[in-house]
Amino acid sequence: MNIFRLVGDLSHLLAIIILLLKIWKTRSCAGISGKSQILFALVYTTRYLDLLTSYISAYNTAMKIFFIAASYATVYLMYVKFKATYDHNHDTFRIEFLLIPAVALALLINHEFTVLEVLWTFSIYLESVAILPQLFLVSKTGEAESITSHYLFALGAYRALYLLNWIYRYYTEEHYDLIAIVAGIVQTVLYCDFFYLYITKVLKGKKLQLPA
């Protein structure tokens, strides 16, 4: 494992911990898109089915189990425990517009037409756009709390670091996965505007605001 993947994993881990602590400590899921969290739960479930068929390392297994468990815990907190604080009125992104293309692409463009491989490919495509409902929610409300901004930045940094991981692996191992690279680029591009606002506003103590 290279440094870019390790730091990327830690950034991903940090993002999830920030989100869970935010919801639990404030007893509120205001400003968080439940639809994005459902998509992430679906991403991790379909990607990590290989837990049932193969073993890579204790680190790999532990991280996969954590991401799956944390994603469903987040969905539970939002839709059950703190349901009254969930902003249904603004979280209105039509996720079928993301799910249907992801399914179609996974069936058409994959490395191997097997159940596990198609589901893995589907998870890669879906993850690249799963943050859109959250960004749409922030855009509709006009601003995001600092803690929510930190969560989004850590999540975006994870994907950007994974791109560096792919570049590193190409030059050192001559290994690359075009599907993962293209999806990673798409996801990182979606964060670009947010990164700029985070650096110029949130880090200076101001609230993050996106144009409605």
MARGU-143155 format. One line per field, with one value per atom (N, C-alpha, C): residue number from 1; residue in one letter; atom name; y, x, z. Coordinates in nm, 3 decimals, decimal comma. Atoms other than C-alpha are relative to their C-alpha. Last residue first. Layout:
% residues N
resi <- NUM_...
resn <- A_...
name <- CA_...
c2 <- Y_...
c1 <- X_...
c3 <- Z_...
END
This chain:
% residues 212
resi <- 212_212_212_211_211_211_210_210_210_209_209_209_208_208_208_207_207_207_206_206_206_205_205_205_204_204_204_203_203_203_202_202_202_201_201_201_200_200_200_199_199_199_198_198_198_197_197_197_196_196_196_195_195_195_194_194_194_193_193_193_192_192_192_191_191_191_190_190_190_189_189_189_188_188_188_187_187_187_186_186_186_185_185_185_184_184_184_183_183_183_182_182_182_181_181_181_180_180_180_179_179_179_178_178_178_177_177_177_176_176_176_175_175_175_174_174_174_173_173_173_172_172_172_171_171_171_170_170_170_169_169_169_168_168_168_167_167_167_166_166_166_165_165_165_164_164_164_163_163_163_162_162_162_161_161_161_160_160_160_159_159_159_158_158_158_157_157_157_156_156_156_155_155_155_154_154_154_153_153_153_152_152_152_151_151_151_150_150_150_149_149_149_148_148_148_147_147_147_146_146_146_145_145_145_144_144_144_143_143_143_142_142_142_141_141_141_140_140_140_139_139_139_138_138_138_137_137_137_136_136_136_135_135_135_134_134_134_133_133_133_132_132_132_131_131_131_130_130_130_129_129_129_128_128_128_127_127_127_126_126_126_125_125_125_124_124_124_123_123_123_122_122_122_121_121_121_120_120_120_119_119_119_118_118_118_117_117_117_116_116_116_115_115_115_114_114_114_113_113_113_112_112_112_111_111_111_110_110_110_109_109_109_108_108_108_107_107_107_106_106_106_105_105_105_104_104_104_103_103_103_102_102_102_101_101_101_100_100_100_99_99_99_98_98_98_97_97_97_96_96_96_95_95_95_94_94_94_93_93_93_92_92_92_91_91_91_90_90_90_89_89_89_88_88_88_87_87_87_86_86_86_85_85_85_84_84_84_83_83_83_82_82_82_81_81_81_80_80_80_79_79_79_78_78_78_77_77_77_76_76_76_75_75_75_74_74_74_73_73_73_72_72_72_71_71_71_70_70_70_69_69_69_68_68_68_67_67_67_66_66_66_65_65_65_64_64_64_63_63_63_62_62_62_61_61_61_60_60_60_59_59_59_58_58_58_57_57_57_56_56_56_55_55_55_54_54_54_53_53_53_52_52_52_51_51_51_50_50_50_49_49_49_48_48_48_47_47_47_46_46_46_45_45_45_44_44_44_43_43_43_42_42_42_41_41_41_40_40_40_39_39_39_38_38_38_37_37_37_36_36_36_35_35_35_34_34_34_33_33_33_32_32_32_31_31_31_30_30_30_29_29_29_28_28_28_27_27_27_26_26_26_25_25_25_24_24_24_23_23_23_22_22_22_21_21_21_20_20_20_19_19_19_18_18_18_17_17_17_16_16_16_15_15_15_14_14_14_13_13_13_12_12_12_11_11_11_10_10_10_9_9_9_8_8_8_7_7_7_6_6_6_5_5_5_4_4_4_3_3_3_2_2_2_1_1_1
resn <- A_A_A_P_P_P_L_L_L_Q_Q_Q_L_L_L_K_K_K_K_K_K_G_G_G_K_K_K_L_L_L_V_V_V_K_K_K_T_T_T_I_I_I_Y_Y_Y_L_L_L_Y_Y_Y_F_F_F_F_F_F_D_D_D_C_C_C_Y_Y_Y_L_L_L_V_V_V_T_T_T_Q_Q_Q_V_V_V_I_I_I_G_G_G_A_A_A_V_V_V_I_I_I_A_A_A_I_I_I_L_L_L_D_D_D_Y_Y_Y_H_H_H_E_E_E_E_E_E_T_T_T_Y_Y_Y_Y_Y_Y_R_R_R_Y_Y_Y_I_I_I_W_W_W_N_N_N_L_L_L_L_L_L_Y_Y_Y_L_L_L_A_A_A_R_R_R_Y_Y_Y_A_A_A_G_G_G_L_L_L_A_A_A_F_F_F_L_L_L_Y_Y_Y_H_H_H_S_S_S_T_T_T_I_I_I_S_S_S_E_E_E_A_A_A_E_E_E_G_G_G_T_T_T_K_K_K_S_S_S_V_V_V_L_L_L_F_F_F_L_L_L_Q_Q_Q_P_P_P_L_L_L_I_I_I_A_A_A_V_V_V_S_S_S_E_E_E_L_L_L_Y_Y_Y_I_I_I_S_S_S_F_F_F_T_T_T_W_W_W_L_L_L_V_V_V_E_E_E_L_L_L_V_V_V_T_T_T_F_F_F_E_E_E_H_H_H_N_N_N_I_I_I_L_L_L_L_L_L_A_A_A_L_L_L_A_A_A_V_V_V_A_A_A_P_P_P_I_I_I_L_L_L_L_L_L_F_F_F_E_E_E_I_I_I_R_R_R_F_F_F_T_T_T_D_D_D_H_H_H_N_N_N_H_H_H_D_D_D_Y_Y_Y_T_T_T_A_A_A_K_K_K_F_F_F_K_K_K_V_V_V_Y_Y_Y_M_M_M_L_L_L_Y_Y_Y_V_V_V_T_T_T_A_A_A_Y_Y_Y_S_S_S_A_A_A_A_A_A_I_I_I_F_F_F_F_F_F_I_I_I_K_K_K_M_M_M_A_A_A_T_T_T_N_N_N_Y_Y_Y_A_A_A_S_S_S_I_I_I_Y_Y_Y_S_S_S_T_T_T_L_L_L_L_L_L_D_D_D_L_L_L_Y_Y_Y_R_R_R_T_T_T_T_T_T_Y_Y_Y_V_V_V_L_L_L_A_A_A_F_F_F_L_L_L_I_I_I_Q_Q_Q_S_S_S_K_K_K_G_G_G_S_S_S_I_I_I_G_G_G_A_A_A_C_C_C_S_S_S_R_R_R_T_T_T_K_K_K_W_W_W_I_I_I_K_K_K_L_L_L_L_L_L_L_L_L_I_I_I_I_I_I_I_I_I_A_A_A_L_L_L_L_L_L_H_H_H_S_S_S_L_L_L_D_D_D_G_G_G_V_V_V_L_L_L_R_R_R_F_F_F_I_I_I_N_N_N_M_M_M
name <- N_CA_C_N_CA_C_N_CA_C_N_CA_C_N_CA_C_N_CA_C_N_CA_C_N_CA_C_N_CA_C_N_CA_C_N_CA_C_N_CA_C_N_CA_C_N_CA_C_N_CA_C_N_CA_C_N_CA_C_N_CA_C_N_CA_C_N_CA_C_N_CA_C_N_CA_C_N_CA_C_N_CA_C_N_CA_C_N_CA_C_N_CA_C_N_CA_C_N_CA_C_N_CA_C_N_CA_C_N_CA_C_N_CA_C_N_CA_C_N_CA_C_N_CA_C_N_CA_C_N_CA_C_N_CA_C_N_CA_C_N_CA_C_N_CA_C_N_CA_C_N_CA_C_N_CA_C_N_CA_C_N_CA_C_N_CA_C_N_CA_C_N_CA_C_N_CA_C_N_CA_C_N_CA_C_N_CA_C_N_CA_C_N_CA_C_N_CA_C_N_CA_C_N_CA_C_N_CA_C_N_CA_C_N_CA_C_N_CA_C_N_CA_C_N_CA_C_N_CA_C_N_CA_C_N_CA_C_N_CA_C_N_CA_C_N_CA_C_N_CA_C_N_CA_C_N_CA_C_N_CA_C_N_CA_C_N_CA_C_N_CA_C_N_CA_C_N_CA_C_N_CA_C_N_CA_C_N_CA_C_N_CA_C_N_CA_C_N_CA_C_N_CA_C_N_CA_C_N_CA_C_N_CA_C_N_CA_C_N_CA_C_N_CA_C_N_CA_C_N_CA_C_N_CA_C_N_CA_C_N_CA_C_N_CA_C_N_CA_C_N_CA_C_N_CA_C_N_CA_C_N_CA_C_N_CA_C_N_CA_C_N_CA_C_N_CA_C_N_CA_C_N_CA_C_N_CA_C_N_CA_C_N_CA_C_N_CA_C_N_CA_C_N_CA_C_N_CA_C_N_CA_C_N_CA_C_N_CA_C_N_CA_C_N_CA_C_N_CA_C_N_CA_C_N_CA_C_N_CA_C_N_CA_C_N_CA_C_N_CA_C_N_CA_C_N_CA_C_N_CA_C_N_CA_C_N_CA_C_N_CA_C_N_CA_C_N_CA_C_N_CA_C_N_CA_C_N_CA_C_N_CA_C_N_CA_C_N_CA_C_N_CA_C_N_CA_C_N_CA_C_N_CA_C_N_CA_C_N_CA_C_N_CA_C_N_CA_C_N_CA_C_N_CA_C_N_CA_C_N_CA_C_N_CA_C_N_CA_C_N_CA_C_N_CA_C_N_CA_C_N_CA_C_N_CA_C_N_CA_C_N_CA_C_N_CA_C_N_CA_C_N_CA_C_N_CA_C_N_CA_C_N_CA_C_N_CA_C_N_CA_C_N_CA_C_N_CA_C_N_CA_C_N_CA_C_N_CA_C_N_CA_C_N_CA_C_N_CA_C_N_CA_C_N_CA_C_N_CA_C_N_CA_C_N_CA_C_N_CA_C_N_CA_C_N_CA_C_N_CA_C_N_CA_C_N_CA_C_N_CA_C_N_CA_C_N_CA_C_N_CA_C_N_CA_C_N_CA_C_N_CA_C_N_CA_C_N_CA_C_N_CA_C_N_CA_C_N_CA_C_N_CA_C_N_CA_C_N_CA_C_N_CA_C_N_CA_C_N_CA_C_N_CA_C_N_CA_C_N_CA_C
c2 <- 0,081_2,849_-0,032_-0,068_2,970_-0,092_0,031_2,792_0,074_-0,029_2,925_-0,032_0,034_2,798_0,027_0,108_2,986_-0,027_-0,042_3,197_-0,122_-0,017_3,107_0,046_-0,135_3,163_0,032_-0,005_2,790_0,138_0,078_2,790_0,007_-0,048_3,077_-0,077_-0,146_3,063_0,051_-0,061_2,701_0,152_0,047_2,563_0,071_-0,072_2,775_-0,038_-0,141_2,645_0,081_-0,015_2,286_0,147_0,007_2,315_0,019_-0,126_2,432_0,005_-0,113_2,140_0,133_-0,066_1,872_0,130_-0,045_1,759_0,077_-0,122_1,744_0,057_-0,109_1,492_0,133_-0,033_1,263_0,118_-0,060_1,272_0,046_-0,134_1,208_0,074_-0,083_0,914_0,143_-0,030_0,764_0,091_-0,092_0,793_0,040_-0,129_0,635_0,102_-0,068_0,353_0,139_-0,027_0,251_0,080_-0,115_0,284_0,037_0,044_0,053_0,119_-0,103_0,094_-0,063_0,049_-0,109_0,117_0,009_-0,037_-0,060_0,139_-0,109_-0,026_0,093_0,207_-0,148_-0,022_0,455_-0,100_0,013_0,327_0,011_0,142_0,270_-0,022_0,062_0,629_-0,147_-0,051_0,763_-0,065_0,067_0,541_0,044_0,141_0,654_-0,074_0,002_1,017_-0,142_-0,026_0,957_0,000_0,128_0,798_0,017_0,079_1,116_-0,135_-0,063_1,319_-0,079_0,035_1,074_0,059_0,147_1,092_-0,037_0,024_1,470_-0,147_-0,038_1,496_-0,026_0,097_1,301_0,030_0,125_1,507_-0,107_-0,018_1,828_-0,129_0,000_1,712_0,015_0,134_1,622_-0,008_0,082_1,949_-0,143_-0,037_2,139_-0,083_0,064_1,953_0,029_0,143_2,054_-0,078_0,028_2,417_-0,149_-0,016_2,426_-0,036_0,125_2,452_0,033_0,002_2,735_-0,135_-0,119_2,829_0,001_-0,070_2,582_0,125_-0,045_2,476_0,079_-0,106_2,464_0,056_-0,119_2,266_0,118_-0,047_2,018_0,126_-0,060_1,989_0,057_-0,130_1,926_0,076_-0,084_1,648_0,140_-0,044_1,503_0,089_-0,104_1,514_0,039_-0,123_1,320_0,108_0,015_0,984_0,126_-0,103_1,088_-0,002_-0,123_0,908_0,112_-0,082_0,654_0,133_-0,068_0,528_0,089_-0,104_0,451_0,080_-0,102_0,267_0,115_-0,079_0,080_0,112_-0,085_-0,034_0,091_-0,108_-0,166_0,099_-0,084_-0,372_0,122_-0,075_-0,499_0,091_-0,102_-0,594_0,084_-0,103_-0,771_0,111_-0,080_-0,962_0,115_-0,073_-1,079_0,091_0,090_-1,171_0,084_0,004_-0,993_-0,113_0,139_-0,908_-0,010_0,082_-0,580_-0,145_0,064_-0,366_-0,083_-0,021_-0,131_-0,055_-0,018_-0,226_0,007_0,115_-0,375_0,008_0,119_-0,129_-0,124_-0,003_0,159_-0,124_0,020_0,067_-0,004_0,140_0,027_-0,028_0,080_0,361_-0,149_-0,003_0,531_-0,086_0,065_0,403_0,006_0,146_0,487_-0,068_0,048_0,850_-0,152_-0,054_0,978_-0,037_0,095_0,745_0,048_0,091_0,965_-0,107_0,125_1,247_-0,102_0,046_1,523_-0,135_0,042_1,644_-0,050_0,117_1,690_-0,068_-0,044_2,041_-0,117_-0,103_1,959_0,044_0,061_1,633_0,104_-0,104_1,812_-0,060_0,017_1,542_0,097_-0,109_1,667_-0,005_-0,130_1,461_0,116_-0,024_1,145_0,139_-0,146_1,157_0,043_-0,060_0,790_0,151_0,060_0,648_0,082_0,036_0,797_-0,061_-0,103_0,991_-0,033_-0,123_0,777_0,104_0,025_0,457_0,127_0,006_0,589_-0,020_-0,137_0,684_0,006_-0,070_0,341_0,143_0,037_0,184_0,065_-0,055_0,377_-0,032_-0,144_0,310_0,060_-0,021_-0,067_0,148_0,052_-0,085_0,031_-0,086_0,144_-0,047_-0,130_-0,038_0,087_0,021_-0,383_0,132_0,028_-0,271_-0,016_-0,124_-0,110_-0,022_-0,090_-0,420_0,129_0,050_-0,654_0,095_-0,010_-0,450_-0,042_-0,143_-0,408_0,018_-0,042_-0,780_0,147_-0,030_-0,864_0,042_-0,067_-0,986_0,028_-0,068_-1,243_0,060_-0,007_-1,366_0,078_0,094_-1,483_0,002_0,136_-1,335_-0,102_0,045_-1,015_-0,145_0,094_-0,993_-0,041_0,136_-0,840_-0,104_0,086_-0,520_-0,139_0,008_-0,311_-0,106_0,067_-0,378_-0,015_0,134_-0,300_-0,075_0,088_-0,006_-0,144_0,010_0,169_-0,102_0,090_0,096_-0,022_0,133_0,253_-0,105_0,049_0,547_-0,138_0,038_0,588_-0,053_0,125_0,581_-0,048_0,105_0,845_-0,136_0,031_1,067_-0,115_0,070_1,039_-0,033_0,142_1,122_-0,079_0,063_1,454_-0,150_0,123_1,621_-0,063_-0,033_1,984_-0,120_-0,117_1,894_0,030_0,028_1,546_0,114_-0,055_1,634_-0,038_0,069_1,501_0,049_-0,104_1,761_-0,057_-0,105_1,513_0,108_0,049_1,211_0,111_0,039_1,376_-0,037_-0,118_1,558_-0,033_-0,080_1,257_0,124_0,070_1,037_0,080_0,000_1,287_-0,064_-0,137_1,353_0,004_-0,026_0,977_0,140_0,075_0,923_0,025_-0,058_1,196_-0,067_-0,124_1,078_0,062_0,038_0,727_0,123_0,058_0,864_-0,036_-0,114_1,081_-0,046_-0,071_0,778_0,122_0,082_0,575_0,071_-0,005_0,855_-0,079_-0,129_0,883_0,018_0,001_0,512_0,129_0,082_0,522_0,000_-0,068_0,814_-0,079_-0,106_0,665_0,069_-0,123_0,343_0,108_-0,120_0,000_0,125
c1 <- 0,121_-2,895_-0,036_0,110_-2,537_-0,120_0,000_-2,326_-0,115_0,123_-2,243_0,017_-0,005_-1,982_-0,137_0,089_-1,991_0,011_0,128_-1,685_-0,087_0,100_-1,400_-0,136_-0,015_-1,116_-0,108_-0,126_-1,084_0,029_0,010_-1,453_0,128_0,098_-1,429_0,006_0,008_-1,145_-0,096_-0,130_-1,041_-0,011_-0,047_-1,392_0,129_0,075_-1,520_0,047_-0,037_-1,246_-0,069_-0,136_-1,293_0,041_0,008_-1,671_0,138_0,058_-1,620_-0,005_-0,092_-1,385_-0,053_-0,039_-1,599_0,078_0,121_-1,783_0,031_0,045_-1,447_-0,125_-0,086_-1,323_-0,042_0,035_-1,619_0,082_0,134_-1,573_-0,036_-0,015_-1,198_-0,134_-0,065_-1,263_0,017_0,101_-1,512_0,058_0,097_-1,254_-0,106_-0,065_-0,982_-0,098_-0,016_-1,201_0,060_0,133_-1,313_0,010_0,057_-0,961_-0,138_0,137_-0,805_-0,075_0,104_-0,428_-0,135_0,136_-0,115_-0,098_0,060_0,231_-0,140_0,041_0,354_-0,051_-0,083_0,552_-0,032_-0,143_0,427_0,089_-0,029_0,070_0,151_-0,002_0,052_0,032_-0,118_0,150_0,012_-0,115_-0,110_0,128_0,001_-0,377_0,118_-0,035_-0,283_0,006_-0,146_-0,289_0,050_-0,050_-0,647_0,152_0,005_-0,713_0,041_-0,118_-0,592_0,001_-0,114_-0,854_0,128_0,004_-1,125_0,120_-0,017_-1,032_0,004_-0,145_-0,994_0,031_-0,057_-1,357_0,149_0,049_-1,476_0,058_-0,072_-1,257_-0,041_-0,139_-1,392_0,080_-0,005_-1,752_0,143_0,035_-1,717_0,014_-0,118_-1,540_-0,021_-0,102_-1,822_0,126_0,041_-2,079_0,101_-0,026_-1,888_-0,040_-0,144_-1,876_0,029_-0,071_-2,252_0,146_-0,025_-2,364_0,073_-0,120_-2,522_0,015_-0,083_-2,779_0,126_0,009_-3,050_0,087_0,137_-3,098_-0,014_0,033_-2,726_-0,140_-0,073_-2,647_-0,034_0,063_-2,920_0,067_0,127_-2,790_-0,073_-0,035_-2,439_-0,126_-0,049_-2,579_0,036_0,113_-2,790_0,043_0,082_-2,479_-0,123_-0,003_-2,255_-0,092_0,083_-2,350_-0,006_0,105_-2,214_-0,086_-0,049_-1,877_-0,104_-0,073_-1,999_0,045_0,094_-2,260_0,072_0,075_-2,008_-0,089_-0,098_-1,774_-0,071_-0,036_-2,060_0,098_0,114_-2,197_0,034_-0,003_-1,852_-0,113_-0,114_-1,844_0,006_0,038_-2,195_0,113_0,098_-2,095_-0,042_-0,071_-1,783_-0,094_-0,084_-1,969_0,069_0,082_-2,244_0,086_0,040_-2,013_-0,075_0,145_-1,972_-0,036_0,043_-1,603_-0,148_-0,118_-1,415_-0,037_-0,056_-1,727_0,120_-0,145_-1,899_0,053_-0,060_-2,252_0,153_0,034_-2,406_0,070_-0,062_-2,228_-0,026_-0,143_-2,322_0,071_-0,018_-2,691_0,148_0,032_-2,692_0,028_-0,106_-2,514_-0,022_-0,120_-2,748_0,114_0,027_-3,053_0,121_0,001_-2,919_-0,015_-0,136_-2,826_0,006_-0,079_-3,151_0,147_0,015_-3,328_0,077_-0,115_-3,177_-0,014_0,057_-3,424_0,112_-0,068_-3,284_-0,057_0,097_-3,544_0,063_-0,072_-3,351_-0,087_-0,110_-3,489_0,077_0,043_-3,834_0,109_0,060_-3,727_-0,030_0,059_-3,494_-0,053_-0,039_-3,431_-0,076_-0,092_-3,468_0,042_0,069_-3,781_0,088_0,084_-3,611_-0,063_0,015_-3,347_-0,081_-0,025_-3,364_-0,023_0,071_-3,531_0,020_0,137_-3,448_-0,080_0,073_-3,134_-0,148_0,010_-2,986_-0,086_0,089_-3,066_-0,020_0,137_-2,912_-0,100_0,037_-2,597_-0,143_0,023_-2,579_-0,044_0,135_-2,622_-0,034_0,097_-2,322_-0,143_0,018_-2,117_-0,104_0,072_-2,170_-0,028_0,136_-2,071_-0,082_0,072_-1,771_-0,145_0,030_-1,654_-0,083_0,108_-1,685_-0,040_0,123_-1,478_-0,119_0,047_-1,213_-0,132_0,049_-1,180_-0,057_0,127_-1,151_-0,062_0,098_-0,879_-0,138_0,028_-0,680_-0,112_0,083_-0,706_-0,040_-0,077_-0,577_-0,097_-0,122_-0,690_0,091_-0,064_-0,962_0,131_-0,146_-1,204_0,052_-0,069_-1,559_0,152_0,054_-1,792_0,079_-0,028_-1,593_-0,045_-0,113_-1,615_0,047_0,053_-1,958_0,112_-0,074_-1,769_-0,061_-0,144_-1,864_0,069_-0,026_-2,239_0,149_0,057_-2,284_0,035_-0,084_-2,043_-0,051_-0,135_-2,217_0,084_0,013_-2,568_0,136_0,024_-2,480_-0,010_-0,129_-2,331_-0,015_-0,083_-2,655_0,135_0,055_-2,862_0,084_-0,040_-2,632_-0,055_-0,142_-2,670_0,045_-0,007_-3,048_0,144_0,027_-3,037_0,012_0,090_-2,877_-0,013_-0,056_-2,730_-0,102_-0,107_-2,810_0,065_0,027_-3,009_0,120_-0,060_-2,922_-0,031_0,069_-2,979_0,073_0,130_-2,893_-0,085_0,102_-2,613_-0,141_-0,021_-2,360_-0,107_0,021_-2,491_0,011_0,140_-2,537_-0,024_0,084_-2,203_-0,146_-0,012_-2,023_-0,089_0,069_-2,154_0,004_0,144_-2,054_-0,077_0,049_-1,707_-0,152_0,001_-1,647_-0,053_0,112_-1,750_-0,010_0,126_-1,521_-0,120_0,024_-1,231_-0,133_0,037_-1,252_-0,037_0,134_-1,245_-0,055_0,087_-0,945_-0,146_0,015_-0,775_-0,091_0,085_-0,838_-0,026_0,134_-0,696_-0,098_0,055_-0,394_-0,142_0,015_-0,329_-0,062_0,117_-0,398_-0,023_0,121_-0,162_-0,126_0,040_0,109_-0,129_-0,078_0,136_-0,062_0,085_0,000_0,089
c3 <- 0,007_-0,501_-0,142_0,068_-0,505_-0,013_0,142_-0,245_-0,065_0,070_0,098_-0,148_0,142_0,341_-0,062_0,038_0,666_-0,149_0,054_0,748_-0,032_-0,103_0,982_-0,048_-0,054_0,737_0,103_-0,072_0,669_0,058_-0,124_0,581_0,082_-0,099_0,331_0,132_-0,005_0,076_0,109_-0,027_0,130_0,021_-0,131_0,158_0,039_-0,102_-0,131_0,140_0,007_-0,360_0,110_-0,052_-0,251_0,005_-0,146_-0,308_0,063_-0,044_-0,665_0,152_0,024_-0,728_0,051_-0,124_-0,562_-0,021_-0,067_-0,874_0,129_0,069_-1,054_0,068_-0,046_-0,796_-0,063_-0,138_-0,862_0,052_-0,002_-1,239_0,141_0,056_-1,204_0,004_-0,100_-0,973_-0,047_-0,102_-1,218_0,108_0,060_-1,498_0,102_0,022_-1,280_-0,055_-0,128_-1,148_-0,017_-0,053_-1,496_0,130_0,069_-1,639_0,054_0,022_-1,381_-0,059_-0,005_-1,380_-0,029_-0,021_-1,317_0,000_0,134_-1,451_0,008_0,020_-1,096_-0,142_-0,077_-1,013_-0,027_0,023_-1,274_0,073_0,143_-1,294_-0,025_0,035_-0,918_-0,148_-0,061_-0,847_-0,042_0,076_-1,090_0,050_0,130_-0,934_-0,086_-0,021_-0,583_-0,133_-0,012_-0,696_0,021_0,136_-0,808_-0,001_0,072_-0,470_-0,146_-0,038_-0,304_-0,070_0,067_-0,495_0,030_0,142_-0,387_-0,075_0,016_-0,018_-0,148_-0,006_-0,038_-0,019_0,129_-0,151_-0,006_0,097_0,153_-0,139_-0,025_0,388_-0,102_0,043_0,232_0,018_0,146_0,258_-0,050_0,048_0,625_-0,152_-0,028_0,704_-0,050_0,098_0,530_0,020_0,124_0,740_-0,110_-0,017_1,053_-0,124_0,012_0,936_0,008_-0,126_0,884_-0,021_-0,072_0,522_0,129_-0,082_0,324_0,069_0,014_0,060_0,082_-0,128_0,162_0,002_-0,023_-0,199_0,130_0,094_-0,281_0,027_-0,044_0,033_-0,089_-0,124_-0,062_0,051_0,040_-0,420_0,122_0,055_-0,287_-0,042_-0,111_-0,069_-0,050_-0,084_-0,353_0,116_0,063_-0,579_0,083_-0,080_-0,338_-0,057_-0,120_-0,490_0,086_0,001_-0,832_0,127_0,064_-0,847_0,003_-0,097_-0,592_-0,061_-0,089_-0,840_0,100_0,072_-1,114_0,095_0,042_-0,877_-0,071_-0,119_-0,708_-0,034_-0,034_-1,046_0,118_0,098_-1,136_0,025_-0,035_-0,816_-0,092_-0,120_-0,887_0,046_0,041_-1,242_0,120_0,075_-1,112_-0,045_-0,089_-0,843_-0,073_-0,098_-1,078_0,087_-0,109_-1,366_0,103_-0,020_-1,700_0,098_0,016_-1,671_0,034_0,031_-1,685_-0,029_-0,118_-1,710_-0,041_-0,006_-1,952_0,132_0,133_-2,064_0,003_0,086_-1,750_-0,135_-0,059_-1,519_-0,085_0,029_-1,749_0,052_0,144_-1,736_-0,038_0,031_-1,359_-0,146_-0,061_-1,307_-0,029_0,084_-1,557_0,055_0,129_-1,361_-0,094_-0,009_-1,015_-0,136_-0,021_-1,079_-0,003_0,112_-1,229_0,012_0,111_-0,983_-0,123_0,008_-0,713_-0,109_0,052_-0,780_-0,023_0,122_-0,556_-0,043_0,101_-0,305_-0,130_0,053_0,018_-0,106_0,086_0,073_-0,063_0,096_0,211_-0,096_0,119_0,372_-0,108_0,086_0,616_-0,131_0,141_0,875_-0,089_0,036_1,233_-0,147_-0,010_1,312_-0,043_0,118_1,184_0,000_0,004_1,455_-0,122_-0,131_1,559_0,001_-0,113_1,246_0,129_0,035_0,907_0,115_0,075_0,987_-0,018_-0,079_1,263_-0,069_-0,114_1,073_0,083_0,053_0,750_0,113_0,037_0,941_-0,052_-0,126_1,105_-0,028_-0,044_0,761_0,133_0,096_0,627_0,042_-0,024_0,940_-0,093_-0,125_0,917_0,024_0,014_0,549_0,125_0,093_0,591_-0,019_-0,061_0,905_-0,093_-0,096_0,747_0,065_0,074_0,449_0,094_0,063_0,667_-0,073_-0,104_0,888_-0,060_-0,050_0,590_0,102_0,107_0,420_0,049_0,021_0,741_-0,102_-0,112_0,825_-0,015_-0,120_0,478_0,110_0,043_0,138_0,118_-0,112_0,207_-0,050_-0,001_-0,061_0,121_0,091_-0,124_0,009_-0,011_0,137_-0,080_-0,136_0,183_0,020_0,006_-0,196_0,139_-0,005_-0,140_-0,006_-0,094_-0,066_0,019_0,026_-0,366_0,085_0,128_-0,366_-0,028_-0,001_0,003_-0,127_-0,081_0,002_0,001_0,056_-0,287_0,077_0,114_-0,156_-0,067_-0,057_0,177_-0,111_-0,050_-0,013_0,062_0,115_-0,210_0,045_0,054_0,108_-0,117_-0,091_0,258_-0,042_0,024_-0,047_0,089_0,128_-0,014_-0,037_-0,022_0,355_-0,128_0,097_0,267_0,029_0,058_0,575_-0,093_0,094_0,659_-0,066_0,084_0,968_-0,089_0,131_1,095_-0,097_0,116_1,459_-0,128_0,001_1,802_-0,117_0,013_1,798_0,008_-0,101_1,936_-0,005_-0,136_1,745_0,105_-0,021_1,405_0,146_0,018_1,408_0,032_-0,122_1,554_-0,007_-0,109_1,273_0,130_0,025_1,004_0,116_-0,016_1,144_-0,014_-0,143_1,178_0,030_-0,058_0,817_0,150_0,047_0,687_0,066_-0,073_0,903_-0,039_-0,136_0,761_0,082_0,013_0,408_0,137_0,027_0,497_-0,011_-0,126_0,653_-0,014_-0,087_0,339_0,132_0,055_0,123_0,086_-0,044_0,353_-0,054_-0,145_0,306_0,050_-0,035_-0,068_0,150_0,049_-0,122_0,034_-0,092_0,104_-0,045_0,007_-0,095_0,088_0,000_0,000_0,000
END
